[in-house]
């Protein structure tokens, strides 16, 4: 998967990678699936 943040920075993450996306202000992010393999994404809101 590829994540792009508001300033245009892009990073790719693979199977088993864990990220913390703290989009609490600004433009947020864009998520893209890279390749044709099935993917699962789990989102956990942090309060």
Secondary structure, 3 states (H helix, E strand, C coil): CEEEECCCCEEECCCCCCCCCCCCCCCCEEEECCCCCCCCCCCCCCC
